[in-house]
Amino acid sequence: MNINMNLQSKKLELVQLILNTKKPAILARVEAVLKEQSVDWWDKLSPEEKEAIEKGLSEAESGKLIHHEKVMKEARAKYKMD
């Protein structure tokens, strides 16, 4: 059985469970999960967050990176963690 067949089988199984439930709370939870999955995480970000991410990506692409070891060394020194 291939993945598509398994997926179709699972969908049919879930449809049957949904049709048979008499609990509105379950239906509400299923609806919430499905709606949440349809929202792109990028759309949830503020303009400031999007700008910061885009700036970071641009800097990374142009080679303006700081190695993890250097960041950790500076953080340890600043917060006296050694």
C-alpha positions, 0 to 999 in steps of 0.5 A: 500500500502506498502513502497516498492510499494510507492517507486516503484511508486515514481521511475516510476513517476520520470523516467517519469518526467526525460523522459519528460524534455527538460531542460539539466540543470535539467538532470545535477542536477538530475545526480549530486544529484544521483552521490553525494549520491553514494559517501561515506562520509568517502571516502571524508575525508583526511587521517588525518581526518580519523586517528583523528576519529579512534583515538577518537573512540578508546579512547571512547571505552577504556573509555578515555572520557571527559564529556561535562560539564567539556569541557564547564566549561574549555571553559568558563573559557578560553574564559572568557564567565561567 
